[in-house]
Amino acid sequence: SGEILRLNEDPNVQGLALDLPESLYSSKILNAVKPEKDVDGLSDVSLGRLVRGEDSDYLVSPIAGAVMELLEDLDGKTVLLVGINGPLGSSLQCLLQRRGAITASCHWKSSGLQSKLHHADVVVAGSPKPESVPASWLKPGTTIINCSPDLLSGRQKKHNYGQNTTENAVCSLAVAMRMQNMVKNTERWIHSQQLRKWDLHCLKLQPLSPVPRITPTPLGEGKSTVTIGLVQALTAHLKINSFACLRQPSQGPTFGVKGGAAGGGYAQVIPMEEFNLHLTGDIHAITAANNLLAAAIDARILHESTQSDKALYNRLVPVVKGVRGFSSIQLARLRRLGINKTDPETLTEEEISRFVRLDIDPSTITWQRVVDTNDRFLRKITIGQAQFDIAVASEIMAILALTTSLEDMKERLGKIVVANDKKGEPVTAEDLGVTGALAVLMKDAIKPTLMQTLEGTPVFVHAGPFANIAHGNSSILADKIALKLVGEKGFVVTEAGFGADIGMEKFFNIKCRASGLVPSVVVLVATVRALKMHGGGPSVSAGAPLKKEYTEENLQLVADGCCNLQKQIQITQLFGVPVVVALNVFKTDSPAEVDLVCKIAKQSGAFDAVPCNHWSDGGRGAVKLAQAVEKAANQKSSFKYLYGLELPIAEKIKTIAQKVYGAKDIELSPAAQSQIDRYTRQGFGKLPICMAKTHLSLSHQPERKGVPTGFILPISDVRASIGAGFIYPLVGTMSTMPGLPTRPCFYDIDLDPVTEEVKGLF
């Protein structure tokens, strides 16, 4: 039964047929086979379906089916089953009675056997006839069928009835019928893999006015809210299959500036508290894996500096129970070094030295420790030569978001470059022997989390890299699973952080390259409030009341700020994908301001521009947006990447700076140029680029709003995320560890000790 259970779970096995001695055909064995893989139709579930006749989808035992094929007109005839027990007997009784036969069952040693045999028109025998039962007990013309359970295996004994039997015919037919059952099972499996109509009962909203929630913070323009409103409109209102794929929130913004990231109003993910607080612990798994790797680096440097080659070797390859052996990851390192030996006792002194010494140059360490909280003072703490980043900036987060399988994730984790050795060659996680341990810590984090919107439509939450200091997109795995689930005509709405200059550019040039998926439509989120700021309005800060310019009609500010929207549309057009502008309407926006934005957006090349009221009305408030997206998706797309991977690293950086940001040129610091030269020499020059740049401006200067031009983009440093698969330039003074504001969001977050209700996460 253990082997049966293993085959049950094997996705490459669609059917199980048992060829066992009759003595092993126990109920336990037969019912160990999954009903959907039961080719012989002998499990309790299969028999139940047959007996009840509840549908035509049951499989009949091949032997029982063969018997029925050989028997023609049975109406009113008496059929005696002799020596047939269990599931096969039950199947035959049911099938015979359904054909109008009168059935009886007995054993060869039953009292009154002679009389029963004499009155039978058909005898179906499941075991050899004893010598003590003479053939004369059978009336002339009786049809005799041998259907021993051993028939299919070729182990059955020959029967001696003194007249012709159908033994060979039953055997041939049973083999053919088993093959038919196999085909039917495979067809069932193929059908089960195809998309079926969703049996989704959407939840009915009863929006209150005013909405019993605060409005989004001044530093959030509602991108997640639009994502949720759009899928609620598509599925709950237009009855189109759709999935939202969102990033998991970091505790940094949750407790720092922006608050929760679950959407807002009547367009949000529920349960909102779980979404914003830990969720399934994926970010904590990344933190643990990241810091394990950091500890491994420091430990290796320490041990190499304090021990001889021989001492290192004896500790790295210890004698266990009298035997010394390499682990699999050590054997892999030996192969990379060109040492094709498997016996630890055969290595030369020179080979031992090469094996045990990574010779990490501490000044080249690029691997930082991480925590998932904004903590500016950790920027100044140095352990070894590495400092602190926020967890979502870890390369392991980027790997999680870009991986396609456990195998792929392990390979990417092993490729992580943490430093260089003293010869200038890269040192990887694989060299440190920590790949398997990292994979173990990440084995559950690789699975997307299924949640729902307020209207009950599905949402995948997975991975959460920041878009300003990482590539800023939810996972490829979530997108691919969602695409399979929505079907050919469904929609997957996946979120890229911040604007077209950051999140979208990285989505196209990095994520699309890794996934092989081609986008159909870009939804560009805009607000009147943000456009007024780009038009010269006063600065805004979290928690502070908005100035009157943002709460009163001001068409001139809106018109001036639309230059930024035009530029965002132009960036989208560089990639050949139609763009729909979603104007996230706030209660302070006037109809004239809304109309002006939509008009300018369409004039600037947007496929459509639609005002959205999903925050106050749920999916109903985004139906026009959903209809515009559906129409845009039917347009011919001519998607293309911004640059070719074969271009030199500096040229790729320059292309992004000039075509996307509007810079005149780039300026590489000596450190950045040195790193580019090193990565090119090490063979990493053909990777895509992931710019770490402020999200508050198209330029590197947060205070420059609108559409800055003529500026020189400074590149202060360049790092390599080889496992994730991109080069990572830092623009200007970009920090990978944010700080908390004067009044963080945690002032408003509280727990009711009686109800355990979480408050203040909006």
N, C-alpha and C positions, 0 to 999 in steps of 0.2 A: 504493500500500500504506500510505502514511502516513495517508491519510484513513480507510482501513479500520481501522487500529490505533486511531485516535482514537475512531471509532464503537464499537469493541470495549469501550472503557473508559467509554462514556457510559451511565450507569445508566438513562436514559430510552429507550434503544434495546434492544428485546428480540430483534430479528431483522435480518439483513442479506441482501438479495438483490442480486446483481450483474448489471447490464445493460451488458455490455462487448462491443466487437467481438471476433470469434472469435480474432483474433491476440493479444489480451491475456489470454486465459484460460490463463495459465501456472500451473504448480504453486505457484509462490511467491505469486501473487495469491490463488489459491483457498485455500491453507493459512494465509493471513494472517487469515482470518475465524475468530473463536473458534468451536469446535465447537458450543457451546450457542447461538450466534447464526446458525448456518449454515442459512439457509432453503432454499437450493438443493441441499443434501445432496451437495456435490461435493468437500468437503475430504477429506483422507486418513483422518481420524478417522471421518467419516460413512460413507465407502466401506467402511472396515474393519468397522464395525458391520453394514452391509448384507451384505457378503460372508460374514461369520461367522454372521450371523443370530443373534447372541448375545442379542438381546432384541427386543421389538416397538416399541422407542422410537426407532428411527432414522427419519430423514426421507429420502424418496425424491426424487430430482431431479424437478421438476415435468414436464419434457419426457419423461423416461423413464416417469414415472407416466401421462402422457397416452397414450403409445404403448401401454402395457399395458392401459389402459382400452379402447382401440379394438380390441384383439386378443382374440378369444374363445377358441375351442378351439385350443390350440397343441400338444397332446400328440402327439408324433411328427412334427410339421411342421418343415420346414427354414426357418430365418430367416437371411437374409444381411444383415449390417450393412456398408454401403458408405460409406466416407469418414467414419466416426465414430471419433474417437480419444479417448484420455484418459479422464477420469472418467465422462463420459456413456456412452461405449462400455462401460466396465467395469460400470456400473450396469445397462445394458440386458442385457448378457450374463448377469449374475447373475440378474436377474428372469425372463428368458426361459427359462433352464435350469431355474429353480425351477418353472416352469409346464410342463415336459416338452418344450420345444422343442429341436431340434438347431441349434446356432448356428455360424455361420462369419463371418469378418470379412475385409474386403479393401479396397483402394482402387480408384478408377475406372481406374487405369492398371495394375492387377495383371494378370499373365499368367494366362490361363485364365478371364478374367472372364466371357466368353460362356457357358461351360459352367456356371459358378457361378450366373449369373443364370437360366439355363434350368432348373436344378434347384431353385431357391428357390420356396417357397410364399409367403413374405413377404419383401419387400425394404424395409429401413429405411435411408433415405439421409440422410446428415448434411451433404451439400454438393451443389450443382447437377450434374446429369448432363451430361457433355461431349457436344458435337455428334457426336463420333467414335463414341459408343456408341449404336447404333440401338435404338429402342424394340422392334424385332422380336426382340431377344435375350431379352426377357422372355416367359415362357410365358403363354398366355392364362389369365386368372383370377387372376393374381398380385396380391396386395395390396401396394400401394406406400404407404409412409408417409414424409413429409418431416419430419425433426426437427432441422433446423439449430440450432446453439446460439444463432444470432441470432433465432430464432423469436419469443422473448418481447419483444425490443426493436423488432420491426417492421423490422429491417434486412435480413432474409433475401431472397435472390434467388428469383424464380419458377423452378420446375423445369419441364422440358419432357420428359415421358415418353410422350406420345402416347396416354395413357389417364388415367382419373380417379385423382386422389390425394386424400389426407385432410388436405391442408395446413391448411385453415381449421379443421377439427375439432381437430387437434392443438394449434393455437395457442390456441383458446378453452379447451380442457381444461387446457392447461398453465398458463394464467393462473389458472383456478379452483383448480388444485392448488397453485400457489404461494401463493394466498390461504389455502388449507387449512393449508399448512405454517406460514404466519405465525400462524394461530390456534393451531396445536399448539405452536409455540414459545412463544407468550404464555402458554398454559395451563401449559407446563412451568415458565416463570418464576414464575407465580403459585404453583404447587405448591412451588417451591424456597424461596419466601418464607414458607411456612407451617411451623409447628413440626413437626419430626419427632422420633420417640423418640430420646432421647439414647443413643448407643452409648458409654456411660461405664463403664469398668472400674475400680471403686473399689479402692483399695489396702487390703490386710488388715493390721490392726494386731495386734501381739502385745505388749500392755502388760506391763511388768515391775512388780513390786511389791517394794520401794518404787520410785516413779517416779525414774529417774536424772536428776532436775532439782531445783533449789531451788524452794521454794514462791513464789508471787507476793509481791512486795514489800508492805510495810504500807501503801503509798500507792496500790496498785492493787487494785481489788476484783474484777477478772476480767471486765469487760464484753466486751473483745475475745475473751477465751477462751470466754465463753458464746456469742458470735456464731458462732465457729468450731465449737464443739461442737454447736450447733443445726443448722447446715447439714450437718455430717458425719452427724448422726442422720437428718435428713430424706432425704438423697440416698443415703448409703452403707448405711443400715439400713432405712428405710421406702420406698426407691425412688421418692421424690418429687423432681422436678427442683427444685433450689434453687441460689441464688447468694448469696455473702456480698459485701457492698460495704463496704470498710474505708477508713479514712483512711491516708495515708502518714505514717509517723512523722517527727517533727522531731528534729534532732540535739540540740535543747535538752534534752528529757527523756531521750533515749537516753544522752547523756553526763552528764546532770545527776542527776535524782532517781529517775525511774521505771524506767529501763532500757528494754529493747526493748518493742515494742508489737505483736508478732506472735502474741499468745496465749501459751499455755504448756502444759507437760506434753504430753499426747497430743491437744490441741486447739490447733493452731497452723498458721500459714501457712509454707509452705516455698517456696524456700530462705529460711530465717529471716534469715541474714546479709544477703542482698541486700535483703530487705524493710526492715531497720532501717538500712542504710547506703546512702544516696544513691538506691537503687533506679534509676529512669530519669532522675534529676536534675531532676524537676519543680520541687522547692523551689528548686534553684539557678537555674532559669530564672526563677522568680518574683523571686528576689533580684536577678538581673541586670536584669529589666524594671523593678522597683521603683526600683532605684538609678539607672538611666538617666533615669527621670522626675525623680528628685530632682536629678540633675546638670543636667537641662534647665532646671529652675526657677532654680537658682542662676546658671547661665550667662546666662539671659535677663535676670535682674535686673541682673547685671554689665554686660552689653552695652547695655542701655537707659540705664543710669546714666552711661555714658561716651561715648555717641555721639549725634549729631544725627539727626533723622528721616531726612534725606537719606542719611546714611552707613548707617544701619540698613537702609533700603530697598535701597540698592545691594548690600549684603551678603546680605540675605534673598532678593532677587530679582536675582541676578547675571546679567551678560551672558555667555552661553556660546556660543562660535563665532559671535559677532556677533549673537546672538539672545537677547532677554530674555523669559522665560516664567514663569508661575506654576505651581507644582506642584499636584497635585489637592487636597491638603490645604489649600493656601493659597487656592485657588479656593473651597473650602467655607467657609473663614473669611470671605472677602469676602462670600459670600452671607448668612452669619449677621449680618454688619454692615450688610446692606442695600445693598451695593455690587455692582451687577450688571454688572461689567466683566470682560473677560478679557484685555485688552491692557494690560500694565504701564505703557505710555507714556501712557495716557489718564487716570490717576488724578490728582485734584487734590491740592494740598498738605494740605488737611484730611483727605481720604480716606487719603493716605499715612500721616499721623500716627495715625489711628485703626487702620490696619492693622498698623503696626509696633510700637505701644506697648500692651503688656498692662497696664502700670502696676500690677504686683503690689505689694500692701501686705505687706511682710515680716512684720509682726506677726500676720497672719492665716494664715500658711502652716500647713497641717495635715498635709502630706505628710512622713513620716519616712523616713530610710534604715533598711535592715534587714540583719540577719545571722541565720543559722540556728543560733546558739549562745547559750545563756544567758550574758549578760555584763553584770552589774549596773553596771559603771563606764561603759558606753556611755550610760547614762541621763543622765550628767552632761556628756558631750561634745556641744557644739553646733556644727553646720556651718550657716552662714547663720542661719536661725531654726528649723531642723528638727533633731530629735534622732534616736535609734535605737529601733526596735522589733525584736522577733523576727520572722523572715521569715513565719511562719505567721499573724502578725497583720496582714500586708499586705492591703490591699483587693484587690490582684491575686489573692491566694489565694482570697478570698471570691468574686471574679468567676469564677475557674476552677471553683469548686465549684457555682456557681449558673447557669453558662452552659448553653445548649442547642445551640450550633453555633458554628463559626468566625465567621460573620457576626454572630451575637449577641455573641460575645466582643469582636470589634472595636468594636462599637457601645458596649458597656459600658466598655471601656478608654478610649474617647474621652470618655465622660461623667464620668470621674473628676474631682472638684473638688479642686484642690490648694491653693487660696488664694482670696482676694477681691482685686479691684482697689481702687484708692483711692476709687472711687465706691460700693463695697460690692457689686459684682456678682461672681458666681463666675467663676473662671478654671479652665479645664479642660485635660486632656491634649491634647484636640483643638486648643485655642487655641495650645498650645505646639508643635504640629506633630509630635507624637511618637507618635501612635496607631498608624500603620503599623509603626513600628519595634518598639513593644511587642508587636504581634500577631506579628511575625516571631519574636521571642524566645520567644513562647508557643505557636508553631504545633505543636510536638510534645508539649508538656505537656498539651494538650487531650485527648490520647488516653489512656483508662484502660489500666492494666497488668493483664494476665491472669496470675494465679498460682494456686496450689492449696493445699488443706489437706493434712495428713498422710495423710488417707484418699483423696486424689486428687479431691476435689470442687472445683468452680471458685470462684475468688475474684477480684473486681475491686478493685484498689487505685488510688485516685485522689483527689487533693486532700487537704489536711490542716489545715484551720483549727482553731485551739484553740476550745474551747467557752466558756471563761471570758472570753477577750478577743476572740473572733470568733464566728461562728455555729455552728462546731463540728460540721459534718456532711460526709460524703463527697459525691461529686459527683452532680448530677442526671443527667449523661450516663451514668455507670456504672449508676445505678438503671434508667434507661430502656432501655439496651442489655440489661441483665440481665433485665428484665421481658419483653422480646421473646424472649430465649433460653429462659427457663424455661417459657413457654407459659401458657395460661389457668389451669391448675391448679397451677402451680409457685409457689415462694416466693422473694422477694428479701428478704434480711435485711440491712438497711442500718443503719449505726451512727451514733448521735448521742452526742456527748461528755458525760460527767458525768451528773448526775441529771435528773429530770423538770423541775426548776426552771430548768435552764439548757439543756442540749443538746436535750431533747425539746420544750420550749417554743419554741425557735428553729426546730427541725425543722418544727413545725406552722405557726407564724405566718410564717416566712420561706421555708423551703425548699418546703413544700407549695404556698404561694402562687405561687412561681416556676415550679414543675414542673407544677402542675395535677393532681398525683397525690393520691389519697386513701388513707391508711393503713388496714390491716385490723386489726392487732393491735399492742399495745405489749408488749415483753418488758422488765420492770423487774428489773434485777440487784440482788440483795441478798446480804450475807454476815453470818453471825453476828458476826464480828469487828467489822464496821462498826457494826452495831446496838448492840453492847455499848459502843462509843465514844459513840454518840448517847445511850445510857442513863446516861452519867456515868462511863464507864471512863477510865483514865488516858490521856494523850496518847501518840501513837505517832510515831515518826520513822524515816525510811528508814535501813536499815542497823543500827538498834539492836534488841536482842532484845526480843521481845514480853513484856509483863508477864503475871503468872500469871492475871490476870482474863481474858485473851484465850486462854489455853491450857488453862484448867480450866473445868469446867461452872459456869455462873452464870446461872441462869434469871431471877433478878430483874433483872440488868443487861439481859438480852435483852428481857424484857417492857417495861422502861422505855424501851429504845431503839426499840421498834417504833412509837412515836409518829411517828418520822421516816418509817418505811415507810408508815404510814397516810396521812401528809400527801402523800407521793409518789404514792400511789394516787389520792388525792383530786385532785391536780393533773392526773393523766391523765384522770380522769373529767370534768374541765372541758371536754375536747375531744370527749367522746362516743365514745371508742375503747375496746374491751375490753382489759384489762390482765392479762397472765400474769406472776406473780412467779417468777423463776428464782433459787433459792437456791443459790449457788455454794458447795458444801460443801468445807470444809477438814478435814484429818485430825484437827485438835484439836476439831472440833465434836462435841458429844454428840448421840445420837439424840433425847434429850428437848428439847434446844435447837432442833434442826432441826424437830421436830414442832410446837413452840410457834410458831416463826416462820410456818410454813405455815398453821397454824390461825388466827393473828391476821390474816394477809394475806387469807385467804378471808372472814373476818368483816368485814374493812374494805372489801370490795367487789371484790376481785380475782376475775377469772373462774376462775382456778386458781392454785395455788402449788405448785411442784414442786422437790424437791431434785435437784441435778445433780452428777454425778460425772465429767464429761467430761474434767477435768484429768487424772485418773488412768486413765480407761477409754476416752477418745476418744468418738466418736459414740454408742457403746453406752450410755455414761453419761448421755446427754441424750435418749434415745428418749422417755421420758415427757414431757419438756418439748416435744419436737417434736409429740407427739400432742395435748398441750394447746393448742399454738399452732394446729394444724390445726383443732381443734374451735372455738377462739375465732374463727378467721377466717371460720367459717360463721355466726357470729352477725350479727345485723343491726347495722350500724354507723351512727351518727348524727353523723358528724364535723362539727365546727364550729370556726371560728376564735375566739380569745379576745376579739378586739376588731375593730371596723371600721376600715378605713384612713382614713375621713373624719374620725375623731376628731382633735382637736388633739394635737400631739406630747406635751405634758405629760400629757394625759389618758390617752394610751396607756401612757406610762411608769408612771403611777399605777395603771392597771388591772393591769399585770404585778406591780407591787410589792405591791398589796393581795391580789389573787386567787391569785397564785402563791407569792410569798415570805411572805405573812402580815403585811406591814407595816401600820402604822396609817395612815401617810401618807408623802409624799416631801418632800424639801427641796432646792430647786434653788439652787445657788450663783449669785452674780451673773453669773459667766462662762457657766454653763450656760444661765441664762435669756436672756442676750444672744445666745448661739448659736441657741437655739430660735427667738427672734424673727427672727434673720437668716435661718435656713433656711425658716421659714414665709413670710417676705417674698419669698424667692427661688423659691418654688414647690415646695419639697421636703417640705411638711407632711404629705402623704398616703402617706409611705413607712412600712413596718413598722419595728419597734424591735428592735435587737440589743443587749441589755444586757451590759456588761462588768462581771462581778461574780465575787467569789470562789466557788469550787466547794466550799469546805470548810464552808459553812454555808448555810442557807436565807436568812440575813440577810447583811449586808455585813461582819459581824464573824466572822472565821474560827474564833474560839474558842467561839462560841455554837452548841452542838450541839442535837440534838433538834429541837423545833419552837418557835423563838423567836416571840414575839408582842409587839404593842404598840410596836414600834420605828419610828423615823422613818428612811426610807431616804435617805441623802444622795447627791445627784447632783452631782459635782464639775465635770464638763465634759460637753459633748455634741459629737460629731463627726458628719460626714455622709459615708457611703460611697455616693455617688450612682451610681457604676458598678455596684457590687454591688446597690444598691437597698435600702438601709436606713439608719436613723438610729442612731447608736452612742453611747449615754450611758455615761459612766464612773461607776461606783458607788464612792463613798468614795475611798480611796487606791489603787485598782486600778492596777497597773503593767502596761504592755504590753511590758516587757522583763524577763523573769525573771532571777534570779541563781542561781549555782551554790551548792550546800550546802558545808559544811565538808569532807565526804568525798563527792565526786561519784562517779557510776557509772564514770567513766573509769579509776578505780583498778583495776577488775576486768576491763577490756577489753584484750585482747592478741591478737597475731598470732603463730602458730607460723611462723618463717621457713623451715622445711623443708617442711611440708605446706600452708602458707598457710591453715590453719584459723583461723577467728576464734573467740575464746573470750570468755566473760563477758558476752554480750549478754542473757542471761535476767534 
